[in-house]
Amino acid sequence: MSDTLRAAVVGLGIGKVHIQEYAARDDIDVVGIVDPSAEALAAGAKLCGARTFTDLDAMLAEAKPHVVTLATPPHLHADQTEACVAAG
């Protein structure tokens, strides 16, 4: 198993800070970012070169992250957490 952690970030408001911190590390690879805004996704991709998604389930299925940062409004966390757990 590789020592590189596969990370994803959902929500690119404050999530941009998480992307920058992850991208600065050699032991973390940002494999997916999720946001409904094409503009936010383009800005996020510039920070780390990760694949972009508008759908959490699609990102989980295709990018297969080890860890997911939910940087979305708190009322969305329960459903998003359940999706992440279900995806493994």
Stockholm file with secondary structure:
# STOCKHOLM 1.0

chainA/1-88         MSDTLRAAVVGLGIGKVHIQEYAARDDIDVVGIVDPSAEALAAGAKLCGARTFTDLDAMLAEAKPHVVTLATPPHLHADQTEACVAAG
#=GR chainA/1-88 SS CCSCEEEEEECSSTHHHHHHHHHTCTTEEEEEEECSCHHHHHHHHHHHCCEEESCHHHHHHHHCCSEEEECSCGGGHHHHHHHHHHHC
#=GC SS_cons        CCSCEEEEEECSSTHHHHHHHHHTCTTEEEEEEECSCHHHHHHHHHHHCCEEESCHHHHHHHHCCSEEEECSCGGGHHHHHHHHHHHC
//
